[in-house]
Amino acid sequence: MPNYKDGSYFNQLPTDGNFDVIHLPGQPTPFSGIYKCTSCGFEAVSTRLHPLPPEVSCINHSRSWRADHGVVRWKLAAAAIHVTLNA
């Protein structure tokens, strides 16, 4: 789970279906943010339109993570919202 110090920087969006979609390794990242491996819990940052981490990344996870090293799939855990300020 992502850690944070100040919760006021985050919005909880319990009905946003974008957080429920499962993504394949190497797919273009739909939203910049933190993605969590649904198999082992490892988290990785990925930038919009860049490929999500490849499948081989899970076999390299630290042994301190959950031991379930099944099929790698990514799920959005925290989305980065980009705001353009008009000065």
C-alpha positions in Angstrom: 0.0 0.0 0.0 1.4 3.5 -0.8 2.6 5.4 2.2 1.9 9.1 2.7 2.3 11.7 5.4 -0.5 14.2 4.6 -3.8 12.6 3.7 -5.2 15.9 2.5 -3.2 15.4 -0.7 -5.4 12.5 -1.7 -9.0 12.0 -2.7 -10.8 8.7 -2.1 -12.8 7.7 -5.1 -14.6 4.5 -4.1 -16.8 4.4 -7.2 -14.1 5.0 -9.8 -13.9 1.9 -11.9 -10.4 2.8 -13.2 -9.0 1.4 -9.9 -10.7 -2.0 -10.6 -9.2 -2.7 -14.0 -6.5 -5.4 -14.3 -3.7 -4.6 -16.7 -1.2 -6.9 -18.4 2.6 -6.4 -18.1 4.0 -4.2 -20.9 0.6 -2.6 -21.8 0.6 1.2 -22.1 -0.1 2.8 -18.8 -3.6 4.3 -18.8 -2.9 6.8 -15.9 0.3 7.9 -14.3 0.6 6.6 -10.8 1.4 3.7 -8.6 0.4 0.2 -9.8 0.3 -2.8 -7.5 1.0 -6.4 -8.6 -2.2 -8.4 -7.9 0.0 -11.5 -7.4 2.6 -10.5 -4.8 1.7 -6.9 -3.8 4.8 -5.3 -5.2 4.2 -1.6 -6.2 5.8 0.2 -9.1 5.4 3.7 -10.5 4.5 4.0 -14.2 3.9 7.0 -16.4 0.9 7.4 -18.7 1.4 5.8 -22.1 4.7 4.2 -21.1 4.7 0.4 -20.8 3.7 -1.1 -17.4 6.5 -3.1 -15.9 7.3 -6.4 -17.7 6.3 -9.8 -16.3 9.9 -10.7 -15.3 9.8 -8.0 -12.6 7.9 -10.2 -10.2 10.5 -12.9 -10.0 12.9 -10.3 -8.8 10.8 -9.0 -5.9 12.2 -9.0 -2.4 11.5 -12.1 -0.3 9.9 -9.8 2.3 6.8 -9.5 0.0 4.0 -12.0 0.1 5.2 -15.4 -1.2 2.5 -15.7 -3.9 4.5 -15.2 -7.1 1.8 -16.2 -9.6 0.8 -14.5 -12.8 1.8 -10.8 -13.0 -1.1 -8.4 -13.4 -1.1 -4.7 -12.5 -3.9 -2.7 -10.8 -3.9 1.1 -10.3 -3.4 1.9 -6.6 -2.9 5.7 -6.7 -3.4 7.9 -9.7 -1.4 11.1 -10.3 -3.6 14.0 -11.3 -1.9 16.5 -13.6 -3.2 20.0 -13.3 -2.4 22.8 -15.7 -2.4 26.2 -14.0 -3.3 29.3 -16.1 -1.2 32.1 -14.8 
